[in-house]
Amino acid sequence: ELNQQVDSLQNVVLQVQELHHGLVAFCSELKTMDTDVNVDGLGSAELRERLEVVNSQLMEKRQNFLILR
């Protein structure tokens, strides 16, 4: 009984460590995102392209976040 509880706790500790590493990586990605984008002088096609890229990055971040949850 006690050995089973110890094994269970060790598994929980490993899961928490994996979650921590995932959160650290996720936060690092968020910090490196390009937040200061200069769009002055861009045409509508270029703006649409940039918007698609940013939306794609956002979807990827959301998926990573949901996986980490």
C-alpha angles and dihedrals in degrees: 000000000000092000090052091052091048091051090048092051091048089054090050091050091052092049091050090049091051091048091050092051090048092050092048090052091046093051090048090054091049091052092052095050114117102253099164104064119171108212098167112131096014119133124232093261091053091046090051090050092050090048091052091051093049092046090051091051090048092051090050091051091049091051091049090049092050090049090052092050 
